[in-house]
Amino acid sequence: MAENKVLKMEDVKAGIEKAIKDIATFVKAGEIEKAIAAEVALKGFEKQYIELYQKQVFKTLCEKENPIVEAITMHSFKVPSHSVKTNDDGVMTHIETSEKDRQIDLLKFCKYADLDTDWQYTASRFNQLLCLRAATELGYSKKDIEKLATTYFLEQKAREVEMGGTPTSNSQLVKLLQTVIDGIVYQEKVVDGKPIEENAYKCNNHDVAYLLALYTKKGKGALSVQVAKNDFLRRIIATVLHRIITNGKYSVEGFKENKKK
C-alpha cells in the first residue's frame, strides 16, 4: 500500500500557479470545459493553502507569551483568492486573482493550543438569548417565545449554563457579553497599582451595538429574519475582543459619499 504523501506549502503554491496558467491557456483556446475544470482545481489548492497556512499561523501564535491575546490581536491572515469573469452569455473569459482576509477561528485555535474551550457553551447559551430577544422585538407572543426557547437546539453543556432570562436592555446585553468574554480571556484590572476583581478587557454599549447590527439578516421568507449561527456569533465576539484589545473604533460603510465641498 502506498504511503500518503505529506502536503507541502511549496506544492500547493505551485499547484495554484499552474491552475491559473491553465485557465488562461484554455480560455484563449476556447476550451471552456477544461478552463472550468482547472478553476475547480484552483479552488482545491486555495483550500489546501488555507489549511496549511492556518497551521503555520497557529504554531507561531502558540510560541508567544500570551497566545490567546496574540490570536485576538492578529484577528486574520491573508490567503489567495480569485473571481471568475464572464461575458454577457455567462461564458468564462478570465479570472482575477487577489488576496482576502481569513479570520482566525478562535475556537479552533483554542483547541489547537490546548486552551480552555468551555466558553463555547456560554457563547451558545448567549446565542439562544439573543435569538429570543430578536423574536421578542419582532412581536412574538409570550407563548411563542416559550415554544421557541424549548425548540431551540442547545448542547447539554450549553443548557447547563445559567445566564438568566431574555435580555431586554443594553445593560443586560453588556453583562451577558462580558460573561462570554471573561471565559475567553481574563486579565485582572489594575487601578492605582492595585489589582481588582474585574477583567481589564471590558465591553461597552458600542460593542453590543456592533454585535446586534451583525446578528440578524433578511430571512428566506418575506417577513422572516435569520439569526446568526454559533460559529458566526463566535466570529463576531472575536472581532469585538479585537476591538477591545487594540482599542479600535467601529465604522460604517456602503453609503454614497457626497463629494461636494
C-alpha positions as CSV (number, residue, x, y, z in Angstrom):
1,M,0.0,0.0,0.0
2,A,1.4,3.4,-1.0
3,E,2.1,5.9,1.8
4,N,0.1,9.1,2.0
5,K,2.1,12.0,0.6
6,V,2.7,14.8,3.1
7,L,1.2,18.0,1.6
8,K,3.8,20.8,1.4
9,M,3.2,24.5,1.0
10,E,5.5,24.8,-2.0
11,D,3.5,22.1,-3.8
12,V,0.3,23.9,-3.1
13,K,1.7,27.2,-4.3
14,A,3.0,25.5,-7.5
15,G,-0.5,24.0,-8.0
16,I,-2.1,27.4,-7.7
17,E,0.3,28.9,-10.2
18,K,-0.2,26.1,-12.7
19,A,-4.0,26.2,-12.4
20,I,-4.0,30.0,-13.1
21,K,-1.9,29.5,-16.2
22,D,-4.0,26.5,-17.3
23,I,-7.2,28.6,-17.1
24,A,-5.7,31.4,-19.2
25,T,-4.4,28.9,-21.8
26,F,-7.8,27.0,-22.0
27,V,-9.8,30.2,-22.2
28,K,-7.6,31.5,-25.0
29,A,-8.0,28.3,-26.9
30,G,-11.8,28.3,-26.4
31,E,-11.7,25.1,-24.3
32,I,-14.0,26.4,-21.7
33,E,-14.8,23.0,-20.1
34,K,-11.1,22.5,-19.4
35,A,-10.9,26.0,-18.1
36,I,-13.8,25.3,-15.7
37,A,-12.1,22.1,-14.6
38,A,-8.9,24.0,-13.9
39,E,-10.8,26.6,-11.9
40,V,-12.2,23.7,-9.8
41,A,-8.7,22.5,-9.2
42,L,-7.7,26.1,-8.3
43,K,-10.4,26.2,-5.6
44,G,-9.0,22.9,-4.2
45,F,-5.5,24.3,-4.0
46,E,-6.7,27.5,-2.3
47,K,-8.5,25.4,0.3
48,Q,-5.3,23.4,0.9
49,Y,-3.3,26.7,1.2
50,I,-5.7,27.9,4.0
51,E,-5.4,24.6,5.9
52,L,-1.6,24.6,5.8
53,Y,-1.1,28.3,6.4
54,Q,-3.5,28.3,9.3
55,K,-1.4,25.6,11.0
56,Q,1.7,27.8,10.5
57,V,-0.1,30.8,12.0
58,F,-1.4,28.8,14.9
59,K,2.1,27.3,15.6
60,T,3.6,30.8,15.6
61,L,0.9,32.2,17.9
62,C,1.5,29.3,20.4
63,E,5.1,30.4,20.7
64,K,4.0,33.8,22.0
65,E,3.8,34.7,25.7
66,N,0.1,35.1,25.7
67,P,-1.2,33.1,22.7
68,I,-5.0,33.9,23.0
69,V,-4.3,37.7,23.2
70,E,-2.0,37.4,20.2
71,A,-4.6,35.5,18.2
72,I,-7.3,38.0,19.0
73,T,-4.9,40.9,18.2
74,M,-3.9,39.3,14.8
75,H,-7.6,38.7,14.0
76,S,-7.0,37.4,10.4
77,F,-4.4,36.4,7.9
78,K,-4.1,36.8,4.1
79,V,-5.0,33.9,1.8
80,P,-5.1,33.7,-2.0
81,S,-8.4,34.2,-3.7
82,H,-9.9,34.6,-7.2
83,S,-13.1,35.6,-9.0
84,V,-14.4,34.3,-12.4
85,K,-15.2,36.8,-15.0
86,T,-17.8,36.0,-17.8
87,N,-19.2,37.6,-20.9
88,D,-22.9,38.5,-21.5
89,D,-23.6,34.9,-22.3
90,G,-22.2,33.7,-19.0
91,V,-19.1,32.1,-20.6
92,M,-15.8,32.4,-18.7
93,T,-13.5,35.0,-20.2
94,H,-10.8,35.1,-17.5
95,I,-10.2,35.1,-13.8
96,E,-8.9,37.8,-11.5
97,T,-6.6,36.8,-8.7
98,S,-6.3,38.6,-5.3
99,E,-5.9,38.1,-1.6
100,K,-8.5,38.1,1.1
101,D,-8.6,38.2,4.9
102,R,-9.3,34.9,6.6
103,Q,-10.5,35.5,10.2
104,I,-8.8,33.3,12.8
105,D,-11.3,30.7,14.2
106,L,-10.8,31.4,17.9
107,L,-12.4,28.1,18.9
108,K,-10.2,26.1,16.5
109,F,-7.2,27.9,17.8
110,C,-8.0,27.2,21.4
111,K,-8.3,23.5,20.6
112,Y,-5.0,23.6,18.7
113,A,-3.3,25.4,21.6
114,D,-4.9,23.2,24.2
115,L,-6.5,26.2,25.8
116,D,-9.9,26.2,27.6
117,T,-12.8,25.8,25.2
118,D,-15.7,25.8,27.6
119,W,-16.5,29.4,26.7
120,Q,-18.1,28.0,23.5
121,Y,-21.1,26.7,25.6
122,T,-21.5,30.1,27.2
123,A,-21.5,31.7,23.8
124,S,-24.1,29.1,22.6
125,R,-26.3,30.0,25.5
126,F,-25.9,33.7,24.8
127,N,-26.9,33.0,21.2
128,Q,-30.1,31.4,22.4
129,L,-30.9,34.5,24.4
130,L,-30.1,36.8,21.5
131,C,-32.5,34.8,19.3
132,L,-35.2,35.1,21.9
133,R,-34.6,38.8,22.2
134,A,-34.8,39.2,18.4
135,A,-38.1,37.2,18.4
136,T,-39.4,39.4,21.2
137,E,-38.5,42.6,19.3
138,L,-40.4,41.2,16.3
139,G,-43.6,40.8,18.2
140,Y,-43.6,37.1,19.3
141,S,-46.2,36.4,22.0
142,K,-45.1,35.0,25.4
143,K,-46.4,31.6,24.3
144,D,-44.4,31.7,21.1
145,I,-41.3,32.7,23.0
146,E,-41.7,29.8,25.4
147,K,-42.1,27.4,22.4
148,L,-39.0,28.9,20.7
149,A,-37.0,28.5,23.9
150,T,-37.8,24.8,24.1
151,T,-37.3,24.0,20.4
152,Y,-34.0,25.9,20.1
153,F,-31.2,23.3,19.9
154,L,-28.6,23.6,22.6
155,E,-25.9,21.1,23.5
156,Q,-26.3,19.7,27.0
157,K,-23.3,21.7,28.3
158,A,-24.8,24.9,26.9
159,R,-28.1,24.2,28.6
160,E,-26.3,23.9,31.9
161,V,-25.0,27.5,31.6
162,E,-27.2,29.9,33.7
163,M,-27.4,33.3,32.1
164,G,-30.9,34.5,33.2
165,G,-33.9,35.4,31.1
166,T,-34.2,37.1,27.8
167,P,-32.2,40.4,27.8
168,T,-34.4,43.4,27.2
169,S,-31.9,46.2,27.7
170,N,-28.5,47.2,26.5
171,S,-27.1,47.0,30.1
172,Q,-28.2,43.3,30.3
173,L,-26.6,42.6,26.9
174,V,-23.4,44.2,28.0
175,K,-23.3,42.0,31.1
176,L,-24.0,38.8,29.1
177,L,-21.4,39.6,26.5
178,Q,-18.9,40.3,29.3
179,T,-19.6,36.9,30.7
180,V,-18.7,35.3,27.4
181,I,-15.6,37.5,27.1
182,D,-14.5,36.6,30.7
183,G,-14.5,32.9,29.7
184,I,-12.3,33.6,26.6
185,V,-9.7,35.9,28.0
186,Y,-9.3,37.4,31.5
187,Q,-6.7,39.8,32.9
188,E,-7.2,41.3,36.3
189,K,-7.6,45.0,36.1
190,V,-5.1,47.2,38.0
191,V,-6.2,50.5,39.5
192,D,-3.6,52.8,41.2
193,G,-1.2,49.9,41.3
194,K,-3.7,47.5,43.0
195,P,-5.4,44.6,41.2
196,I,-9.2,44.4,41.5
197,E,-11.6,41.6,40.7
198,E,-12.5,42.8,37.3
199,N,-11.5,41.9,33.7
200,A,-9.3,44.5,32.1
201,Y,-10.9,43.6,28.8
202,K,-14.4,45.1,29.2
203,C,-17.1,45.5,26.5
204,N,-19.4,48.5,26.2
205,N,-22.6,49.7,24.5
206,H,-20.8,50.2,21.2
207,D,-19.7,46.6,21.2
208,V,-23.3,45.5,21.8
209,A,-24.5,47.8,19.0
210,Y,-21.9,46.2,16.6
211,L,-22.9,42.7,17.7
212,L,-26.7,43.4,17.2
213,A,-26.0,45.1,13.8
214,L,-24.4,41.9,12.5
215,Y,-26.5,39.3,14.4
216,T,-29.5,39.3,12.0
217,K,-30.1,39.5,8.3
218,K,-33.1,39.0,6.0
219,G,-34.5,35.5,6.0
220,K,-35.9,33.4,3.2
221,G,-39.5,34.4,3.9
222,A,-40.9,37.8,3.1
223,L,-41.3,38.6,6.8
224,S,-38.6,36.4,8.3
225,V,-35.3,37.3,9.9
226,Q,-32.3,35.0,10.0
227,V,-30.3,35.0,13.2
228,A,-26.6,34.1,13.5
229,K,-25.4,30.5,13.9
230,N,-23.0,29.7,16.7
231,D,-19.9,29.8,14.5
232,F,-20.8,33.2,13.1
233,L,-21.6,34.6,16.6
234,R,-18.2,33.4,17.8
235,R,-16.6,35.3,14.9
236,I,-18.5,38.5,15.9
237,I,-17.4,38.1,19.5
238,A,-13.8,37.5,18.5
239,T,-13.9,40.8,16.5
240,V,-15.4,42.6,19.4
241,L,-12.5,41.4,21.5
242,H,-10.1,42.5,18.8
243,R,-11.7,46.0,19.1
244,I,-11.3,46.0,22.9
245,I,-7.7,44.7,22.9
246,T,-6.5,47.0,20.1
247,N,-8.6,50.0,21.4
248,G,-10.1,50.2,17.9
249,K,-13.2,52.1,16.6
250,Y,-16.2,50.8,14.7
251,S,-17.2,52.4,11.4
252,V,-20.0,52.4,8.9
253,E,-19.6,51.9,5.1
254,G,-21.6,51.3,2.0
255,F,-23.2,54.7,1.8
256,K,-22.8,57.1,-1.2
257,E,-20.5,59.9,-0.3
258,N,-21.3,63.5,-1.1
259,K,-18.0,64.7,-2.6
260,K,-19.2,68.3,-3.0
261,K,-17.4,70.7,-0.7
